[in-house]
Every structure is written in C-alpha cells, then in structure tokens.
Amino acid sequence: MFASILDSAGAAESSETIAQALQSVRKHLGMEVAYLSEFVEGRSIFREVDAPGLEALIKPGDSRSLDDVYCRHILEGRLPELMNDTADHPLAAAMPITQATPIGAHMSVPIRLADGSAYGMFCCLSPHANKTLNDRDLQIMRVFADMAAGQINKNAAAALRLRQIRSRIETIIAAREFSLVYQPIWDFRSMRPTGFETLCRFAAQPYRTPDKWFNDAAEARCGVDLEIAVLDMALQAFPALPDDVYLSLNASPDTILSGRLGPLFAGAPMRRLVLEVTEHAPVGDYDQLRGALKPLRDAGAKLAIDDAGAGYASLQHIVQLKPDFIKLDIGLTRAVDTDPARRALATALISFARDTGSLIIAEGIETAAELETLQRLGVPRGQGYFLGRPASLENAITLAAAPPHRKSA
C-alpha cells in the first residue's frame, strides 16, 4: 500500500518526512537501525530504512515473514514495545532472528490507519543491549511514529481518492459516457468552414466541464487512455465530411509521447488531420516531443498550438515545435477591437506567424467588431460563437456543404 501511495500522492515530501523521522529517532536513541515496515500478505516489508553502513543487512524493499519477526507478537501483547535487552524476554530470545541479525535492544510502535487497522511498525533496533532505554524514550518513539502515521494516513486518503477517480474514468471510457461536438473553423476569404475542432462533452453525472474530467484523468494517470478513447471516436467523423475539410483533434504531450497515436491514426486521412497541442505546462524534452510528432507530420498531419498569447508555455511550444497553425487565445481575441494592448500583441503574433510560415487561427470570436478587426489585421481564419457554436456532426456536415456566405452582425 505505502509504495503505491508514494507513487501517486506526495511521494517526495512523504518519503522525506518519514526518512527524517527515522533518522532523528535512531540518533536520539543511539541505535543502529530504524525502519518503517508495512504488513502485506503475511510479510513485513521495509518501506523506509535508516541504517547507515548496514545496507547489506537491511534496505528498503526487503521483507520477512511475520512468523519470523517480533511484529505480530508485539501487536498481540506477547512481547513489549520496548525491550532494552532481548535476552530478558524468553520468547524474543528463542526466535532465530534474534541471534541471526543479531538484535540486542529493540523498540517498536505499531502504525495504525484511520480505521484502526495495523499498517505496519515504526521500529529501532541495535545489535547490543541498552539498559538505559526507558518509558520516556518509548514516548518519544511514539511521537515520531504518530508523525509517520499522519503522513501515511494523509497519503492513503489521497491514494483512495485517485483510485476512485481512476475507476470512474475507466467506467466512462468503457461505457463511452461522452460525445463529440464540432466547432467550425472559418476561412475568411471563402467564408466557409475549412475545418472543425472536435470538442468532448461528458454525459457522466454530476455534470462537470470537460477540462475537469481530463485534469482528473491525468492526475489519476489515465489521462492518455481517456484522450485515446476520445480521439478514436473523433476519427469516425472523417468519412462524413467533405474531402477538403479537416478535423482538429486535441492531444496532450503525454498522449503524443505515448506512442499510441501512430497505430490509432493508421488508415486515417492524415492530410485532413490537425493535431492540436493542448497542454499548458512546460514540456520537459522538446527533442523527444518533436521526435514523436515527426512520423505523424511526415505522413501529412498538421500541428496546431493552442492558446497562443496566454502564457509562456504556449509561446515555448510555438518556438520549439514550429507549428502549421497558431491559435490566437480568446484572451487576445476578446475586445481586440477596443483594446490597443490586445491589438498590438495580436499584431505581433500575426507578424511572427507570417515570418515563420504558420497560419493564424483566432479563437473565441464573439462579435462582428472583433471579426472585422481581426480580418483587418490579417488573420485568415477563426472560430467562435459569433461564427458558429459547437454542434453535432449532422449540423457540421450540413454547414460544410452549404454555399459560402458573409457573416454579419
């Protein structure tokens, strides 16, 4: 349990806190070994160990049968928590581990979970007897054990929450409790949709916005699975749309790096596919991301960077990935007709796109004045509620087949 908790919930902080507690109590008691163990299927597994110079004797991940160690006897009252000389306790003295290790002094306090069940032991031992150990030392040991128990219970609650989220996401994927809508991306010269951005909507209750579902899935380490399921559904729209209309599909860097997009896109009309990078956080290794994107782009897929102008991460994506499309963030589009600062920044991005061979797509156009201003600035394409709300595939097909028209207020 503890290993999986640390893997998913505050690993570094929790491990460091418990390691410091073990080191502090070991030094205070003047003992050679301190460890935190967990009981798993009849064994005591050493999760954290502080035993400088004795790593050959005990290290994290080692385990022993509960039949061979003191733990069960201490929990059931046959041995005391404090033994300053194991020779004074016939049961301990008779156990093979006492001589094999050897163990002269031993102090161990149970770690209990919030429900009262025994998680494991917080323990110190020495190969030598130590008659100076007393009840006050045991109380200090309990303070440190309580500190460790607090961390374990905190992480256990976080891990339970993540397991519940993962289970819910897995159910959503299996039952396809989501649907897709399509928002038109207009070409301002022809005034017809040149593409559609596919957006996900979740039917799962209670209702939550899509970003919350995707954020939860990423936190529970099944974000790639959810994105792949959505992308798989999105690909089914290609045959229904005209051959000159593309689909813009959202994918995070984690999904791109997963290696699963190549097989998923096999057979898809790659020249009509735009992969829209959605992650706002910085990418750790752009060389790796470019490598994962190369076979997709070589096959004809285009790359779009979302939310340009919204922050540092999106600008890094643009510089590092050299996209085919740069999507102007709604924060710049909104009120671009009345705000000189927004207009200046939008103009700079438009100039940058022109110089680097990218195409600007303005997002979030909601008024005729915004549309007219963006057209005047040289933006060639855009999307937003003024031009068309996300709608069903049937509506997208009808719109794609309709004759060009001029959008007016």
HELIX and SHEET records of a PDB file:
HELIX    1   1 PHE A    2  SER A    8  1                                   7    
HELIX    2   2 ALA A   11  LEU A   29  1                                  19    
HELIX    3   3 CYS A   71  LEU A   75  1                                   5    
HELIX    4   4 THR A   86  ASP A   88  5                                   3    
HELIX    5   5 PRO A   90  ALA A   94  1                                   5    
HELIX    6   6 PRO A   96  ALA A  100  1                                   5    
HELIX    7   7 ASP A  135  ALA A  175  1                                  41    
HELIX    8   8 PRO A  210  GLU A  219  1                                  10    
HELIX    9   9 GLY A  223  LEU A  235  1                                  13    
HELIX   10  10 PHE A  238  ALA A  240  5                                   3    
HELIX   11  11 PRO A  253  LEU A  257  1                                   5    
HELIX   12  12 LEU A  261  PHE A  265  1                                   5    
HELIX   13  13 MET A  270  ARG A  272  5                                   3    
HELIX   14  14 TYR A  286  ASP A  298  1                                  13    
HELIX   15  15 TYR A  312  LEU A  321  1                                  10    
HELIX   16  16 ILE A  330  THR A  333  1                                   4    
HELIX   17  17 PRO A  340  THR A  356  1                                  17    
HELIX   18  18 ALA A  368  LEU A  377  1                                  10    
HELIX   19  19 LEU A  393  ALA A  401  1                                   9    
SHEET    1   A 6 SER A  63  SER A  65  0                                        
SHEET    2   A 6 ARG A  43  ASP A  50 -1                                        
SHEET    3   A 6 VAL A  33  VAL A  40 -1                                        
SHEET    4   A 6 ALA A 118  SER A 126 -1                                        
SHEET    5   A 6 ALA A 105  ARG A 112 -1                                        
SHEET    6   A 6 LEU A  82  MET A  83 -1                                        
SHEET    1   B 9 PHE A 178  ASP A 187  0                                        
SHEET    2   B 9 ARG A 192  PHE A 202 -1                                        
SHEET    3   B 9 TYR A 246  ALA A 251  1                                        
SHEET    4   B 9 LEU A 273  VAL A 277  1                                        
SHEET    5   B 9 LYS A 302  ALA A 308  1                                        
SHEET    6   B 9 PHE A 325  LEU A 328  1                                        
SHEET    7   B 9 LEU A 359  ALA A 362  1                                        
SHEET    8   B 9 ARG A 381  GLY A 382  1                                        
SHEET    9   B 9 PHE A 178  ASP A 187 -1                                        
END                                                                             
